[in-house]
Amino acid sequence: MKKLISLLGIILLAAGITTAQKYAFVDTEYILNRIPSYKAAQDQLDKLAADWQTEIETAYGEIEKMYKDFQAEKVLLTEEMKIRKEEEIINRENEVKQLQQKYFGQDGSLFTKRQELIKPIQDEVYSVIKEIAVEGSFAVIFDTASGANMLYTNPKYDKSDDVLEKLGYKN
């Protein structure tokens, strides 16, 4: 909702300042999905994420087994042994949570790998979009992939294929 209000505000402000501005739009999702290196990078990230998720789920399965074994043996253990087993379970659970944070956290391995593989491709696309904006004297180029809720767009102002062409990818 905030994006829509912001977008409408920008459009109204731009319309009020000048009526001679040129506008265009691109669909970055369409563009990126037609770049083979982007698809390969995305597939690599998906595989890494799936492998790491499997590793974490396996570890949580081991913790669950440790807990069930503890519950079954609890009546036979001394108080000291119970405390030690509980601490083992808690420590293992904390280790797995740390591993999960390491892989999937805000600055985790997945984020770092995504920056390494995807960001250069995105930067190249945005650079070409900027070139097209300058060459075509466009005041604004909207991205329809970001959910801008454009109710109507004339296909002649869609510059997505121009971006792909400048990047060296033909349709």
N, CA, C and O of each residue as an XYZ file, in Angstrom:
684
protein
N       0.829     -1.177      0.000
C       0.000      0.000      0.000
C       0.875      1.243      0.000
O       0.596      2.206     -0.713
N       1.934      1.219      0.801
C       2.829      2.370      0.859
C       3.502      2.599     -0.492
O       3.694      3.739     -0.914
N       3.863      1.494     -1.174
C       4.488      1.615     -2.488
C       3.539      2.287     -3.469
O       3.944      3.154     -4.243
N       2.280      1.883     -3.433
C       1.287      2.433     -4.346
C       1.095      3.919     -4.089
O       1.059      4.713     -5.029
N       0.971      4.295     -2.835
C       0.793      5.704     -2.494
C       2.027      6.504     -2.899
O       1.909      7.602     -3.443
N       3.209      5.953     -2.634
C       4.444      6.634     -3.027
C       4.527      6.787     -4.535
O       4.890      7.850     -5.041
N       4.193      5.732     -5.246
C       4.243      5.756     -6.705
C       3.269      6.787     -7.257
O       3.617      7.556     -8.153
N       2.045      6.807     -6.724
C       1.058      7.786     -7.182
C       1.514      9.208     -6.859
O       1.329     10.124     -7.661
N       2.106      9.384     -5.693
C       2.625     10.701     -5.323
C       3.712     11.171     -6.275
O       3.730     12.333     -6.681
N       4.604     10.280     -6.624
C       5.683     10.622     -7.553
C       5.115     10.963     -8.919
O       5.536     11.931     -9.552
N       4.160     10.164     -9.369
C       3.555     10.411    -10.684
C       2.843     11.763    -10.695
O       3.007     12.550    -11.627
N       2.061     12.026     -9.664
C       1.354     13.304     -9.603
C       2.319     14.477     -9.505
O       2.105     15.511    -10.138
N       3.367     14.328     -8.728
C       4.368     15.381     -8.595
C       5.052     15.627     -9.932
O       5.233     16.769    -10.354
N       5.430     14.532    -10.591
C       6.088     14.662    -11.887
C       5.150     15.283    -12.918
O       5.584     16.088    -13.741
N       3.881     14.920    -12.881
C       2.911     15.468    -13.826
C       2.694     16.955    -13.562
O       2.495     17.736    -14.492
N       2.735     17.333    -12.308
C       2.547     18.741    -11.961
C       3.728     19.605    -12.358
O       3.556     20.771    -12.713
N       4.924     19.045    -12.302
C       6.125     19.813    -12.627
C       6.217     20.060    -14.124
O       6.494     21.180    -14.554
N       5.993     19.047    -14.902
C       6.100     19.195    -16.344
C       5.236     18.168    -17.037
O       5.091     17.044    -16.557
N       4.670     18.541    -18.149
C       3.831     17.617    -18.892
C       4.561     17.026    -20.082
O       4.010     16.170    -20.775
N       5.784     17.459    -20.337
C       6.521     17.005    -21.511
C       7.487     15.860    -21.199
O       8.284     15.486    -22.059
N       7.435     15.313    -20.020
C       8.353     14.239    -19.656
C       7.959     12.950    -20.366
O       6.782     12.697    -20.620
N       8.960     12.145    -20.679
C       8.725     10.839    -21.297
C       8.893      9.755    -20.248
O       9.793      9.809    -19.410
N       8.006      8.769    -20.314
C       8.031      7.672    -19.371
C       8.122      6.355    -20.132
O       7.670      6.251    -21.272
N       8.700      5.370    -19.498
C       8.784      4.032    -20.065
C       8.736      3.045    -18.909
O       8.738      3.437    -17.742
N       8.694      1.778    -19.239
C       8.721      0.767    -18.194
C       9.488     -0.442    -18.683
O       9.634     -0.662    -19.885
N       9.975     -1.220    -17.734
C      10.639     -2.487    -18.005
C      10.102     -3.506    -17.009
O       9.529     -3.152    -15.979
N      10.295     -4.739    -17.329
C       9.944     -5.832    -16.424
C      11.246     -6.565    -16.122
O      11.679     -7.420    -16.894
N      11.867     -6.225    -14.993
C      13.173     -6.813    -14.680
C      13.084     -8.323    -14.502
O      14.042     -9.039    -14.793
N      11.948     -8.811    -14.030
C      11.787    -10.262    -13.883
C      11.830    -10.928    -15.263
O      12.482    -11.957    -15.440
N      11.141    -10.345    -16.226
C      11.152    -10.839    -17.610
C      12.574    -10.822    -18.164
O      13.021    -11.782    -18.791
N      13.266     -9.733    -17.926
C      14.640     -9.581    -18.433
C      15.556    -10.629    -17.807
O      16.238    -11.369    -18.516
N      15.567    -10.688    -16.489
C      16.480    -11.594    -15.787
C      16.207    -13.058    -16.129
O      17.143    -13.852    -16.227
N      14.952    -13.421    -16.310
C      14.616    -14.814    -16.635
C      15.037    -15.212    -18.046
O      15.003    -16.394    -18.391
N      15.430    -14.250    -18.855
C      15.900    -14.543    -20.209
C      17.420    -14.453    -20.333
O      17.966    -14.537    -21.433
N      18.086    -14.285    -19.216
C      19.546    -14.254    -19.194
C      20.017    -15.599    -18.644
O      19.784    -15.906    -17.475
N      20.681    -16.406    -19.484
C      21.085    -17.754    -19.050
C      21.972    -17.765    -17.801
O      21.825    -18.650    -16.958
N      22.876    -16.815    -17.666
C      23.755    -16.805    -16.492
C      22.963    -16.528    -15.213
O      23.329    -17.012    -14.142
N      21.877    -15.750    -15.319
C      21.024    -15.488    -14.158
C      20.298    -16.773    -13.757
O      20.223    -17.117    -12.577
N      19.768    -17.469    -14.754
C      19.071    -18.732    -14.470
C      20.024    -19.733    -13.813
O      19.659    -20.408    -12.850
N      21.250    -19.823    -14.345
C      22.240    -20.756    -13.788
C      22.583    -20.374    -12.348
O      22.682    -21.240    -11.479
N      22.762    -19.089    -12.102
C      23.076    -18.623    -10.748
C      21.915    -18.915     -9.796
O      22.128    -19.339     -8.660
N      20.695    -18.688    -10.263
C      19.519    -18.940     -9.431
C      19.397    -20.432     -9.124
O      19.071    -20.813     -8.000
N      19.658    -21.273    -10.122
C      19.619    -22.727     -9.904
C      20.667    -23.153     -8.884
O      20.404    -23.995     -8.025
N      21.863    -22.562     -8.985
C      22.936    -22.876     -8.037
C      22.536    -22.467     -6.626
O      22.766    -23.215     -5.676
N      21.942    -21.292     -6.480
C      21.493    -20.829     -5.162
C      20.388    -21.730     -4.607
O      20.380    -22.056     -3.420
N      19.460    -22.127     -5.475
C      18.371    -23.001     -5.033
C      18.916    -24.347     -4.544
O      18.438    -24.888     -3.547
N      19.909    -24.880     -5.244
C      20.505    -26.162     -4.842
C      21.231    -26.023     -3.501
O      21.096    -26.875     -2.624
N      21.999    -24.945     -3.352
C      22.689    -24.706     -2.079
C      21.689    -24.605     -0.937
O      21.868    -25.224      0.112
N      20.642    -23.826     -1.144
C      19.634    -23.635     -0.098
C      18.969    -24.965      0.261
O      18.742    -25.253      1.436
N      18.660    -25.769     -0.750
C      18.027    -27.062     -0.493
C      18.973    -27.987      0.273
O      18.548    -28.678      1.199
N      20.255    -28.004     -0.108
C      21.237    -28.838      0.601
C      21.370    -28.411      2.052
O      21.375    -29.244      2.958
N      21.478    -27.108      2.265
C      21.619    -26.605      3.639
C      20.357    -26.875      4.448
O      20.436    -27.210      5.630
N      19.188    -26.730      3.816
C      17.937    -26.983      4.517
C      17.847    -28.455      4.920
O      17.394    -28.775      6.019
N      18.278    -29.345      4.030
C      18.284    -30.781      4.337
C      19.210    -31.069      5.513
O      18.868    -31.846      6.404
N      20.386    -30.438      5.511
C      21.341    -30.609      6.612
C      20.725    -30.176      7.943
O      20.880    -30.855      8.958
N      20.038    -29.060      7.929
C      19.431    -28.541      9.160
C      18.276    -29.429      9.609
O      18.135    -29.709     10.799
N      17.456    -29.871      8.670
C      16.341    -30.748      9.025
C      16.841    -32.073      9.596
O      16.246    -32.614     10.527
N      17.932    -32.593      9.040
C      18.535    -33.830      9.557
C      19.014    -33.618     10.993
O      18.809    -34.467     11.860
N      19.648    -32.488     11.226
C      20.147    -32.185     12.573
C      18.992    -32.054     13.569
O      19.081    -32.532     14.700
N      17.906    -31.400     13.138
C      16.746    -31.298     14.027
C      16.124    -32.673     14.270
O      15.596    -32.935     15.351
N      16.187    -33.545     13.275
C      15.714    -34.918     13.459
C      16.534    -35.649     14.509
O      15.994    -36.394     15.326
N      17.861    -35.427     14.481
C      18.744    -36.031     15.487
C      18.416    -35.504     16.885
O      18.429    -36.257     17.859
N      18.127    -34.229     16.975
C      17.769    -33.632     18.272
C      16.470    -34.253     18.784
O      16.350    -34.583     19.964
N      15.506    -34.406     17.886
C      14.231    -35.020     18.261
C      14.451    -36.441     18.782
O      13.836    -36.850     19.767
N      15.334    -37.190     18.113
C      15.648    -38.559     18.544
C      16.330    -38.537     19.921
O      16.021    -39.351     20.791
N      17.264    -37.587     20.098
C      17.934    -37.463     21.401
C      16.906    -37.210     22.503
O      16.989    -37.781     23.590
N      15.942    -36.349     22.206
C      14.926    -36.005     23.201
C      14.033    -37.216     23.518
O      13.722    -37.478     24.680
N      13.632    -37.939     22.483
C      12.787    -39.121     22.696
C      13.539    -40.195     23.488
O      12.977    -40.828     24.382
N      14.811    -40.390     23.150
C      15.627    -41.361     23.894
C      15.748    -40.931     25.350
O      15.666    -41.756     26.260
N      15.939    -39.651     25.560
C      16.044    -39.121     26.916
C      14.749    -39.374     27.693
O      14.778    -39.796     28.849
N      13.610    -39.110     27.038
C      12.322    -39.329     27.708
C      12.138    -40.806     28.083
O      11.581    -41.123     29.134
N      12.609    -41.696     27.216
C      12.463    -43.136     27.479
C      13.372    -43.599     28.619
O      13.004    -44.472     29.404
N      14.581    -42.993     28.700
C      15.558    -43.416     29.708
C      15.453    -42.625     31.007
O      16.076    -42.986     32.005
N      14.684    -41.569     31.002
C      14.632    -40.613     32.112
C      14.432    -41.275     33.483
O      15.073    -40.888     34.461
N      13.570    -42.243     33.547
C      13.277    -42.866     34.838
C      14.449    -43.685     35.375
O      14.530    -43.940     36.577
N      15.359    -44.098     34.487
C      16.490    -44.928     34.898
C      17.737    -44.103     35.243
O      18.695    -44.633     35.807
N      17.724    -42.817     34.908
C      18.917    -41.984     35.070
C      18.950    -41.299     36.435
O      17.918    -41.003     37.036
N      20.177    -41.060     36.899
C      20.347    -40.283     38.128
C      20.087    -38.815     37.792
O      20.046    -38.432     36.623
N      19.917    -38.018     38.814
C      19.630    -36.586     38.603
C      20.774    -35.920     37.834
O      20.536    -35.091     36.956
N      21.998    -36.280     38.162
C      23.175    -35.721     37.489
C      23.182    -36.105     36.014
O      23.490    -35.275     35.159
N      22.847    -37.350     35.710
C      22.815    -37.818     34.317
C      21.681    -37.132     33.542
O      21.843    -36.819     32.363
N      20.541    -36.899     34.194
C      19.429    -36.192     33.552
C      19.852    -34.789     33.144
O      19.593    -34.341     32.027
N      20.511    -34.107     34.076
C      20.963    -32.733     33.807
C      21.948    -32.720     32.649
O      21.869    -31.861     31.771
N      22.877    -33.671     32.647
C      23.883    -33.745     31.592
C      23.224    -33.996     30.228
O      23.587    -33.358     29.240
N      22.258    -34.925     30.172
C      21.546    -35.244     28.918
C      20.752    -34.034     28.424
O      20.754    -33.721     27.234
N      20.074    -33.358     29.354
C      19.315    -32.164     28.976
C      20.239    -31.088     28.404
O      19.912    -30.437     27.411
N      21.394    -30.912     29.042
C      22.369    -29.923     28.549
C      22.886    -30.307     27.162
O      23.084    -29.442     26.308
N      23.105    -31.613     26.938
C      23.553    -32.081     25.610
C      22.518    -31.722     24.552
O      22.863    -31.232     23.476
N      21.256    -31.967     24.862
C      20.175    -31.675     23.911
C      20.102    -30.173     23.645
O      19.993    -29.745     22.496
N      20.160    -29.391     24.692
C      20.080    -27.928     24.550
C      21.278    -27.401     23.767
O      21.125    -26.546     22.894
N      22.473    -27.912     24.079
C      23.675    -27.479     23.360
C      23.591    -27.836     21.878
O      23.956    -27.035     21.018
N      23.116    -29.025     21.592
C      22.996    -29.449     20.186
C      21.972    -28.580     19.452
O      22.179    -28.196     18.301
N      20.886    -28.282     20.122
C      19.862    -27.434     19.515
C      20.418    -26.033     19.237
O      20.140    -25.453     18.188
N      21.188    -25.502     20.157
C      21.809    -24.189     19.948
C      22.797    -24.218     18.782
O      22.875    -23.268     18.003
N      23.549    -25.309     18.668
C      24.489    -25.450     17.545
C      23.750    -25.422     16.209
O      24.181    -24.770     15.259
N      22.632    -26.139     16.156
C      21.864    -26.194     14.908
C      21.253    -24.827     14.596
O      21.211    -24.415     13.436
N      20.789    -24.135     15.610
C      20.244    -22.783     15.397
C      21.331    -21.846     14.875
O      21.072    -21.021     13.998
N      22.537    -21.969     15.407
C      23.656    -21.159     14.919
C      24.000    -21.508     13.475
O      24.299    -20.629     12.667
N      23.954    -22.792     13.165
C      24.209    -23.230     11.797
C      23.147    -22.667     10.846
O      23.463    -22.206      9.749
N      21.909    -22.712     11.276
C      20.814    -22.172     10.483
C      21.013    -20.667     10.253
O      20.800    -20.170      9.147
N      21.416    -19.960     11.289
C      21.683    -18.524     11.168
C      22.871    -18.289     10.232
O      22.860    -17.350      9.436
N      23.883    -19.136     10.327
C      25.063    -19.010      9.473
C      24.688    -19.157      8.002
O      25.195    -18.422      7.153
N      23.808    -20.097      7.701
C      23.406    -20.335      6.315
C      22.366    -19.337      5.827
O      22.504    -18.774      4.741
N      21.323    -19.113      6.627
C      20.155    -18.380      6.153
C      19.940    -17.029      6.828
O      18.957    -16.349      6.535
N      20.825    -16.635      7.709
C      20.665    -15.372      8.424
C      20.835    -14.165      7.516
O      21.126    -14.288      6.326
N      20.646    -13.009      8.108
C      20.695    -11.756      7.359
C      22.000    -11.591      6.572
O      21.968    -11.159      5.420
N      23.107    -11.918      7.156
C      24.394    -11.854      6.458
C      24.993    -13.242      6.307
O      26.211    -13.416      6.339
N      24.117    -14.227      6.142
C      24.548    -15.618      6.070
C      25.155    -15.991      4.728
O      25.279    -15.166      3.823
N      25.523    -17.239      4.631
C      26.179    -17.756      3.436
C      25.310    -17.626      2.189
O      25.816    -17.329      1.106
N      24.002    -17.847      2.338
C      23.109    -17.735      1.185
C      23.067    -16.298      0.679
O      23.114    -16.064     -0.528
N      22.979    -15.341      1.590
C      22.967    -13.927      1.210
C      24.275    -13.554      0.517
O      24.269    -12.878     -0.512
N      25.382    -13.993      1.079
C      26.696    -13.692      0.509
C      26.833    -14.295     -0.888
O      27.319    -13.641     -1.811
N      26.406    -15.532     -1.032
C      26.485    -16.205     -2.331
C      25.574    -15.518     -3.346
O      25.939    -15.384     -4.514
N      24.400    -15.085     -2.911
C      23.472    -14.371     -3.788
C      24.118    -13.067     -4.263
O      24.026    -12.716     -5.439
N      24.765    -12.359     -3.351
C      25.459    -11.117     -3.729
C      26.553    -11.407     -4.752
O      26.749    -10.646     -5.700
N      27.253    -12.502     -4.550
C      28.362    -12.871     -5.426
C      27.875    -13.261     -6.824
O      28.503    -12.896     -7.818
N      26.770    -13.996     -6.909
C      26.308    -14.529     -8.189
C      25.303    -13.631     -8.917
O      25.387    -13.470    -10.135
N      24.374    -13.059     -8.195
C      23.246    -12.352     -8.805
C      23.504    -10.852     -8.964
O      23.130    -10.263     -9.978
N      24.130    -10.241     -7.981
C      24.285     -8.782     -8.006
C      25.014     -8.266     -9.247
O      24.579     -7.258     -9.804
N      26.098     -8.896     -9.716
C      26.741     -8.381    -10.929
C      25.812     -8.392    -12.148
O      25.880     -7.494    -12.988
N      24.963     -9.386    -12.243
C      24.017     -9.465    -13.357
C      22.986     -8.350    -13.233
O      22.676     -7.669    -14.211
N      22.460     -8.170    -12.034
C      21.487     -7.103    -11.804
C      22.103     -5.728    -12.066
O      21.465     -4.861    -12.662
N      23.328     -5.535    -11.624
C      23.999     -4.246    -11.849
C      24.152     -3.962    -13.336
O      23.981     -2.825    -13.776
N      24.474     -4.990    -14.106
C      24.615     -4.819    -15.550
C      23.268     -4.447    -16.175
O      23.207     -3.572    -17.038
N      22.204     -5.098    -15.749
C      20.862     -4.791    -16.257
C      20.497     -3.353    -15.917
O      20.015     -2.621    -16.781
N      20.719     -2.936    -14.672
C      20.372     -1.578    -14.266
C      21.212     -0.535    -14.991
O      20.737      0.566    -15.269
N      22.443     -0.876    -15.293
C      23.303      0.021    -16.053
C      22.745      0.231    -17.458
O      22.729      1.355    -17.959
N      22.290     -0.841    -18.090
C      21.706     -0.735    -19.430
C      20.384      0.038    -19.378
O      20.097      0.825    -20.279
N      19.599     -0.173    -18.360
C      18.347      0.579    -18.208
C      18.661      2.073    -18.113
O      17.976      2.899    -18.717
N      19.685      2.404    -17.363
C      20.082      3.810    -17.240
C      20.520      4.361    -18.593
O      20.172      5.489    -18.942
N      21.277      3.580    -19.356
C      21.697      4.014    -20.699
C      20.489      4.294    -21.576
O      20.437      5.316    -22.259
N      19.521      3.391    -21.558
C      18.317      3.560    -22.368
C      17.553      4.813    -21.925
O      17.020      5.547    -22.757
N      17.506      5.047    -20.630
C      16.826      6.235    -20.115
C      17.497      7.509    -20.626
O      16.825      8.456    -21.033
N      18.828      7.520    -20.601
C      19.566      8.698    -21.056
C      19.405      8.867    -22.569
O      19.105      9.961    -23.047
N      19.608      7.775    -23.322
C      19.504      7.838    -24.784
C      18.106      8.237    -25.241
O      17.966      8.998    -26.198
N      17.088      7.745    -24.583
C      15.709      8.026    -24.973
C      15.122      9.241    -24.295
O      13.958      9.570    -24.526
N      15.892      9.914    -23.467
C      15.444     11.096    -22.709
C      14.200     10.798    -21.866
O      13.272     11.604    -21.796
N      14.203      9.625    -21.231
C      13.089      9.270    -20.363
C      13.316      9.868    -18.982
O      14.408      9.775    -18.422
N      12.278     10.479    -18.447
C      12.364     11.043    -17.105
C      12.293      9.933    -16.061
O      12.973      9.982    -15.036
N      11.466      8.940    -16.336
C      11.258      7.856    -15.384
C      11.097      6.553    -16.164
O      10.426      6.511    -17.195
N      11.720      5.492    -15.657
C      11.464      4.150    -16.169
C      10.983      3.322    -14.979
O      11.710      3.123    -14.006
N       9.761      2.853    -15.078
C       9.156      2.064    -14.011
C       9.496      0.590    -14.193
O       9.765      0.133    -15.304
N       9.480     -0.139    -13.092
C       9.696     -1.584    -13.128
C       8.373     -2.258    -12.796
O       7.903     -2.185    -11.661
N       7.775     -2.911    -13.778
C       6.488     -3.566    -13.541
C       6.627     -4.840    -12.712
O       5.632     -5.337    -12.183
N       7.833     -5.375    -12.590
C       8.041     -6.598    -11.809
C       7.932     -6.348    -10.312
O       7.682     -7.282     -9.550
N       8.113     -5.119     -9.881
C       8.105     -4.835     -8.447
C       6.701     -4.607     -7.892
O       6.545     -4.156     -6.758
N       5.700     -4.912     -8.679
C       4.325     -4.789     -8.187
C       3.867     -3.359     -8.101
O       3.215     -2.983     -7.126
N       4.184     -2.548     -9.086
C       3.818     -1.143     -9.072
C       2.332     -0.934     -9.353
O       1.843      0.193     -9.275
N       1.614     -1.993     -9.676
C       0.177     -1.940     -9.939
C      -0.184     -0.933    -11.016
O      -1.025     -0.059    -10.809
N       0.448     -1.063    -12.145
C       0.104     -0.210    -13.267
C      -1.163     -0.778    -13.886
O      -1.207     -1.950    -14.261
N      -2.170      0.035    -13.991
C      -3.448     -0.434    -14.499
C      -3.437     -0.592    -16.007
O      -4.130     -1.457    -16.544
N      -2.670      0.220    -16.690
C      -2.542      0.086    -18.135
C      -1.134      0.503    -18.530
O      -0.601      1.494    -18.033
N      -0.553     -0.259    -19.417
C       0.744      0.106    -19.976
C       0.703     -0.151    -21.472
O       0.327     -1.236    -21.916
N       1.083      0.827    -22.222
C       1.135      0.688    -23.668
C       2.409     -0.071    -24.015
O       3.499      0.365    -23.646
N       2.300     -1.193    -24.714
C       3.483     -2.006    -25.023
C       4.590     -1.267    -25.767
O       5.750     -1.673    -25.706
N       4.251     -0.195    -26.463
C       5.301      0.520    -27.194
C       6.285      1.216    -26.246
O       7.383      1.585    -26.663
N       5.904      1.398    -24.986
C       6.793      2.017    -24.010
C       7.540      0.991    -23.151
O       8.287      1.349    -22.241
N       7.324     -0.281    -23.459
C       8.022     -1.345    -22.738
C       9.419     -1.485    -23.330
O       9.570     -1.843    -24.498
N      10.411     -1.209    -22.548
C      11.802     -1.221    -23.012
C      12.543     -2.490    -22.569
O      13.770     -2.546    -22.658
N      11.825     -3.492    -22.101
C      12.451     -4.729    -21.621
C      13.257     -5.417    -22.715
O      14.384     -5.853    -22.481
N      12.679     -5.515    -23.910
C      13.400     -6.164    -25.009
C      14.607     -5.337    -25.454
O      15.612     -5.893    -25.895
N      14.508     -4.009    -25.339
C      15.660     -3.154    -25.664
C      16.816     -3.424    -24.703
O      17.978     -3.455    -25.108
N      16.487     -3.617    -23.442
C      17.518     -3.927    -22.441
C      18.186     -5.259    -22.780
O      19.413     -5.367    -22.774
N      17.374     -6.261    -23.074
C      17.933     -7.581    -23.437
C      18.827     -7.477    -24.683
O      19.887     -8.099    -24.749
N      18.391     -6.697    -25.650
C      19.164     -6.539    -26.881
C      20.513     -5.878    -26.589
O      21.539     -6.307    -27.116
N      20.515     -4.842    -25.756
C      21.777     -4.166    -25.414
C      22.690     -5.081    -24.607
O      23.914     -4.954    -24.659
N      22.088     -6.001    -23.863
C      22.893     -6.955    -23.089
C      23.422     -8.087    -23.978
O      24.257     -8.887    -23.554
N      22.923     -8.138    -25.212
C      23.403     -9.166    -26.148
C      22.541    -10.403    -26.193
O      22.987    -11.442    -26.679
N      21.322    -10.326    -25.702
C      20.400    -11.462    -25.709
C      19.258    -11.142    -26.640
O      18.539    -10.165    -26.433
N      19.084    -11.945    -27.650
C      17.979    -11.778    -28.608
C      16.811    -12.616    -28.147
O      16.996    -13.654    -27.512
N      15.620    -12.178    -28.458
C      14.427    -12.955    -28.087
C      14.237    -14.114    -28.980
O      13.284    -14.874    -28.810
